[in-house]
């Protein structure tokens, strides 16, 4: 005979409560990841500093050279801005999908698709943040072996804002790591729940 519904009611209520809690936790994390990645993108894209240096003196007249440091002068920073921009858009879209997803029929592909996209964006923000961190370290300390001079002693404000963008990006990376873990966990729980529901069906005797 089939299992009595009364025996499963507390378990069902606990499962629904856990599912709702997990959903709102994910939404909160996605909102924070969106804000962190968007902040990293905006700070990096708007980051520039112009300074004038005296490069020579002719008699008593100084010869000045004006230089501007911009993010697009460094390909790693361009990749950083693109990666964080894509990750912020990804989380914004995922928030909209979660809030409006009940209106669409995904035929069981919603959770696998979300988990896959989360893993992809985790790798993307990780690559962007680490590439930018390498160039930031080079700009701060230079490389004596390659005879590359440091620039942060000359463009201090530019480097400080870049460091802020890096902090925001690594925060987004940490949040995406947690989000990806929870997405995979949700997918596993749903699959396990479906499997257990199938196994709990007991055939009636002839």
C-alpha positions in Angstrom: 0.0 0.0 0.0 1.1 3.6 -0.5 2.7 5.5 2.3 0.4 7.6 4.3 0.5 11.3 3.5 0.5 12.2 7.2 3.9 10.6 7.7 5.4 12.7 4.9 3.8 16.0 5.8 6.5 17.3 8.2 9.2 16.2 5.8 7.4 18.0 2.9 7.0 21.2 5.0 10.7 21.1 5.9 11.6 20.6 2.3 9.5 23.5 1.1 10.9 25.8 3.8 14.4 24.8 2.9 13.8 25.4 -0.8 12.3 28.9 -0.1 15.2 29.8 2.2 17.7 28.6 -0.4 16.0 30.6 -3.1 16.1 33.9 -1.2 19.7 33.2 -0.1 20.7 32.8 -3.7 18.8 35.9 -4.7 20.6 37.9 -2.0 24.0 36.5 -3.0 23.3 37.3 -6.7 22.3 40.8 -5.9 25.6 41.3 -3.9 27.6 39.7 -6.8 25.9 42.0 -9.3 26.7 45.1 -7.3 30.4 44.0 -6.7 31.0 43.1 -10.3 29.3 46.2 -11.6 31.3 48.4 -9.2 34.5 46.7 -10.3 33.6 47.4 -14.0 32.6 51.0 -13.5 35.7 51.9 -11.4 38.0 50.3 -13.9 36.4 51.8 -16.9 36.3 55.3 -15.4 39.8 55.0 -14.0 42.3 57.5 -15.5 44.9 60.0 -14.3 46.8 62.7 -16.1 50.1 64.1 -14.8 52.7 66.5 -16.2 56.4 65.7 -15.8 59.5 67.8 -16.4 61.6 65.7 -18.7 64.3 68.3 -19.6 65.4 71.9 -19.0 66.5 74.2 -21.8 68.3 77.1 -20.1 65.9 78.0 -17.4 62.8 76.8 -19.3 61.5 73.3 -18.3 60.3 70.9 -21.0 57.1 69.3 -19.8 55.5 66.0 -20.9 51.9 65.3 -20.1 50.9 61.6 -19.8 47.5 60.0 -19.1 47.1 56.5 -17.6 43.9 54.8 -18.8 42.6 51.3 -18.3 42.5 50.5 -22.0 46.2 50.9 -22.3 46.5 47.5 -20.6 44.8 44.5 -22.3 44.5 42.7 -19.0 42.5 45.6 -17.6 40.3 45.6 -20.7 39.6 41.9 -20.2 39.0 42.6 -16.5 36.3 45.2 -17.3 34.6 42.9 -19.9 34.7 39.9 -17.6 33.2 41.7 -14.6 30.6 43.4 -16.9 29.5 40.0 -18.2 29.3 38.6 -14.7 27.2 41.5 -13.4 24.8 41.1 -16.4 24.7 37.4 -15.8 23.6 37.8 -12.2 21.0 40.5 -13.1 19.5 38.1 -15.7 19.5 35.2 -13.2 17.6 37.4 -10.7 15.0 38.2 -13.3 14.8 34.5 -14.3 14.2 33.5 -10.7 11.6 36.2 -10.1 9.8 35.7 -13.5 10.7 32.1 -14.2 7.4 30.6 -13.1 5.8 32.1 -16.1 7.9 30.0 -18.5 8.2 26.3 -19.0 11.9 25.2 -19.1 11.0 21.5 -19.3 13.4 20.6 -16.5 16.4 22.5 -18.0 16.3 25.6 -15.8 18.6 24.3 -12.9 21.2 22.6 -15.1 21.3 25.7 -17.4 21.8 28.0 -14.4 24.4 25.8 -12.8 26.4 25.6 -16.0 26.2 29.4 -16.6 27.3 30.0 -13.0 30.3 27.8 -13.5 31.2 29.6 -16.7 30.9 33.1 -15.1 32.9 31.9 -12.1 35.8 31.0 -14.4 35.4 34.3 -16.3 35.6 36.5 -13.2 38.4 34.4 -11.8 40.4 34.9 -15.0 39.7 38.6 -15.2 40.6 39.3 -11.6 43.8 37.3 -11.6 45.0 38.8 -14.9 44.4 42.3 -13.5 46.1 41.4 -10.2 49.2 40.3 -12.1 49.4 43.6 -14.0 48.7 45.6 -10.8 51.6 43.9 -9.0 53.8 44.7 -12.0 52.7 48.4 -12.0 53.3 48.6 -8.2 56.7 46.9 -8.0 58.0 46.7 -11.6 60.3 44.0 -12.8 64.0 44.6 -12.5 64.9 41.5 -14.6 62.9 42.7 -17.6 63.8 46.4 -16.8 60.1 47.3 -16.5 59.7 50.4 -14.2 56.9 50.7 -11.7 54.3 53.4 -12.4 52.4 53.5 -9.2 54.9 55.9 -7.7 54.0 58.3 -10.5 50.3 57.6 -10.9 49.2 56.9 -7.3 45.5 57.8 -7.7 45.2 55.6 -10.8 46.7 52.6 -8.9 44.6 53.2 -5.8 41.3 53.2 -7.8 42.5 50.1 -9.7 43.1 48.4 -6.3 39.6 49.3 -5.3 38.3 47.7 -8.5 40.3 44.6 -7.8 38.9 44.3 -4.3 35.4 44.5 -5.7 36.2 41.9 -8.3 37.6 39.4 -5.8 34.5 39.9 -3.7 32.4 39.1 -6.7 34.6 36.0 -7.3 34.0 34.8 -3.7 30.3 35.4 -4.1 30.2 33.5 -7.4 32.0 30.6 -5.8 29.3 30.3 -3.1 26.5 30.9 -5.7 27.9 28.1 -8.0 28.2 25.7 -5.0 24.5 26.4 -4.1 23.4 26.1 -7.7 25.0 22.7 -8.0 23.6 21.7 -4.6 20.1 22.7 -5.6 20.4 20.7 -8.8 21.6 17.6 -6.8 18.8 18.0 -4.2 16.1 18.3 -7.0 17.5 15.2 -8.7 17.7 13.3 -5.4 14.1 14.3 -4.5 12.8 13.2 -7.9 14.6 9.9 -7.6 13.3 9.3 -4.0 9.8 10.1 -5.0 10.0 7.6 -7.8 11.3 4.9 -5.4 8.7 5.6 -2.7 5.9 4.5 -5.0 4.9 1.0 -3.8 2.8 -1.1 -6.1 -0.6 -2.4 -4.8 -0.8 -6.2 -4.4 -2.9 -8.1 -6.9 
